[in-house]
Amino acid sequence: MQINETRTETSRILKIGQRARKLQEEQKKPYLMLHRGVNAVVNIDINSIAKSIDFNSTDIQVYPGTAGKEKLRRAISDSYFKGKANPENLLIMPGGISGLDITFQNIQVDGIALPNFFWGSYAQLAKLRKIKLNAYSNLQSVIKYPHKYTNQLVIINDPGNPLGEKHPDTDIFNAIDRLYHENIPVLIDSPYRRVFMDNEDDLYQRLLKYPNVIIVDSFSKSMGLSGQRIGFLHSQNKDFIQEAKQRLLYATNGVNAFAQELIYKLISTEEGKSAIQKFKRETSQAIAKNIDFLINNNLLSTEFYKNSKPMGIFASINRTEEELLANKISAVSMSYFSIEPEKHKNHSRICVSVPHEKFVKYLNPLVK
Ligand SMILES: Cc1ncc(COP(=O)(O)O)c(C=O)c1O
């Protein structure tokens, strides 16, 4: 059988996880798994919401429609765009990664421009879809020289993966405004932002001013529901949405109806909203304490946070992957997240979204 190879690589993150689990088993000692990108302070409590869903209804038992349930798209407009987004411009996606992949397939560009430190899967997806990679050093350089990104799709990921850095929103808007005037498309992929913000956040509503902006978001991080595989995509370009919908149709036949009902109930009922609030409050409080611990103990890679501040759910620390593993912590070398791997191998990405006491217990032996 002849196979069309993807030429992509299995994520380094998965490999580190396998290695840490093997060591854990061999040594019969628990490891702190900080290589992953999941919130692990608390679970969101969805048991009673899930029980209120009628599984014997057509809402659950038939195809959900390619674009996703209209009531869910309306609810997303209400809670993410202050009611200002047209539900026709929204598609429900099986997770953010599918929104990214469909965008990469849909858009005609010479390449994609990524921040200096970027999530490795962007590069793998670009390889899969045969798109060239470029990097921009920071938002300031995009603001100064937007024309450098002509015919590129510029990706903004804030707070970022792997650094967990938050740029001022004014920098994000200035960059988008400059790119808009150069007719350059921008992809906002910021699934971590809502961990720290509530429905009062007006970013997406303000972005409606910019037809060059595509938004991909997900419920994996802001609600800890990565297992449900659900997110959304927004664009004001009718052709873009129409073609994305066709790709979604032939790739998926629509997104799991249970996941759609669940998210609908979470974002539109009082019970759901308070479950989300509790999850986000406890998660963001632990993250803030963990980042303070890193700063106070000189463990944060401060040189990477010059025009931004560490917010989470990740942070970079000035220790190697091996040093951390020797201390029973799984982490991912920063070399994996850069196109200059040699330069950053003394630093590692850790997930800071874990209970504070546990974090301190494992990180304390690294303090000098
Ligand atoms: C920056 C970024 N974007 C998008 C995603 C996609 O997440 P999901 O497919 O679970 O929505 C991730 C997941 O780790 C991510 O880190």
The ligand as an SDF file (V2000), in Angstrom:
LIG
                    3D

 16 16  0  0  0  0  0  0  0  0999 V2000
   -2.0560   28.0240   21.4560 C   0  0  0  0  0  0  0  0  0  0  0  0
   -3.0140   26.9090   21.2690 C   0  0  0  0  0  0  0  0  0  0  0  0
   -3.9750   27.0290   20.3500 N   0  0  0  0  0  0  0  0  0  0  0  0
   -4.8790   26.0690   20.1460 C   0  0  0  0  0  0  0  0  0  0  0  0
   -4.8500   24.9020   20.8790 C   0  0  0  0  0  0  0  0  0  0  0  0
   -5.8760   23.8520   20.5340 C   0  0  0  0  0  0  0  0  0  0  0  0
   -6.5770   23.3360   21.5730 O   0  0  0  0  0  0  0  0  0  0  0  0
   -7.9120   22.4660   21.3190 P   0  0  0  0  0  0  0  0  0  0  0  0
   -7.7790   21.7800   19.9990 O   0  0  0  0  0  0  0  0  0  0  0  0
   -7.9680   21.5210   22.4500 O   0  0  0  0  0  0  0  0  0  0  0  0
   -9.0210   23.4470   21.3230 O   0  0  0  0  0  0  0  0  0  0  0  0
   -3.8600   24.7120   21.8440 C   0  0  0  0  0  0  0  0  0  0  0  0
   -3.7670   23.4730   22.6090 C   0  0  0  0  0  0  0  0  0  0  0  0
   -2.8530   23.1980   23.3370 O   0  0  0  0  0  0  0  0  0  0  0  0
   -2.9250   25.7550   22.0470 C   0  0  0  0  0  0  0  0  0  0  0  0
   -1.9600   25.6610   22.9660 O   0  0  0  0  0  0  0  0  0  0  0  0
  1  2  1  0
  2  3  1  0
  2 15  2  0
  3  4  2  0
  4  5  1  0
  5  6  1  0
  5 12  2  0
  6  7  1  0
  7  8  1  0
  8  9  2  0
  8 10  1  0
  8 11  1  0
 12 13  1  0
 12 15  1  0
 13 14  2  0
 15 16  1  0
M  END
$$$$
